[in-house]
Amino acid sequence: MIGLAFLLSGLLILFLPMSSDTPSGSAVSCGNSIGMGFDPAEVEKIDPAFVGICGRLRSERLGWALPVVVGGAVLLVAGGLAGRRRSDA
């Protein structure tokens, strides 16, 4: 059950959209961790620096959310295998 919670929360984190604020206070959409919803041409029109900022934001979130997903999947599989061995014994 814990593995499923980690897996689902990690996937949710991966797909939540991100944004960054410009100095004027408007938000720039950076898409999600996978890059869906990010249009580099549109962001470059606002300020070319935000293309790099959004890229850094996506890679940072991917860097810690992906291990949560993988760890959850491992716990889920390990729990399933442990449950099977108990029922076989």
PATOR-599047 format. One record per residue (C-alpha): residue in one letter; x, y, z. Coordinates in steps of 0.2 Angstrom, whole numbers, padded with zeros to 4 digits, always signed. Example, Ala and Ser with C-alpha at 12.3 -4.5 7.8 and 13.67 -1.06 7.14 Angstrom:
BEGIN
A+0062-0022+0039
S+0068-0005+0036
***
This chain:
BEGIN
M+0000+0000+0000
I+0014+0012+0004
G+0022+0008-0013
L+0006+0012-0022
A+0005+0029-0012
F+0023+0033-0017
L+0020+0028-0035
L+0005+0038-0037
S+0011+0054-0028
G+0027+0053-0039
L+0017+0052-0055
L+0006+0067-0049
I+0022+0077-0045
L+0028+0073-0062
F+0013+0079-0071
L+0009+0095-0061
P+0012+0110-0071
M+0026+0123-0066
S+0028+0141-0069
S+0040+0155-0065
D+0037+0173-0062
T+0044+0187-0072
P+0051+0203-0064
S+0035+0211-0069
G+0025+0198-0059
S+0017+0188-0074
A+0018+0169-0074
V+0028+0160-0087
S+0021+0142-0090
C+0036+0129-0089
G+0025+0114-0092
N+0027+0099-0082
S+0042+0089-0077
I+0041+0079-0093
G+0040+0095-0104
M+0022+0093-0109
G+0014+0110-0110
F+0030+0119-0113
D+0032+0130-0129
P+0050+0136-0130
A+0046+0148-0144
E+0032+0157-0134
V+0043+0158-0118
E+0058+0165-0128
K+0047+0179-0134
I+0044+0184-0116
D+0062+0182-0111
P+0075+0170-0118
A+0082+0167-0101
F+0066+0159-0096
V+0069+0144-0108
G+0084+0140-0097
I+0075+0143-0081
C+0061+0132-0086
G+0073+0119-0091
R+0082+0119-0074
L+0065+0119-0065
R+0059+0103-0075
S+0076+0094-0072
E+0076+0098-0053
R+0058+0091-0051
L+0062+0076-0062
G+0078+0073-0052
W+0068+0070-0036
A+0051+0065-0042
L+0058+0050-0053
P+0066+0041-0038
V+0050+0043-0029
V+0041+0034-0043
V+0054+0021-0045
G+0055+0018-0027
G+0036+0016-0026
A+0036+0004-0040
V+0050-0007-0032
L+0040-0007-0015
L+0024-0012-0024
V+0032-0026-0034
A+0042-0032-0018
G+0025-0031-0008
G+0017-0041-0021
L+0031-0054-0022
A+0031-0056-0003
G+0012-0058-0002
R+0013-0072-0015
R+0027-0081-0006
R+0016-0081+0010
S+0001-0088+0001
D+0012-0102-0006
A+0019-0107+0010
***
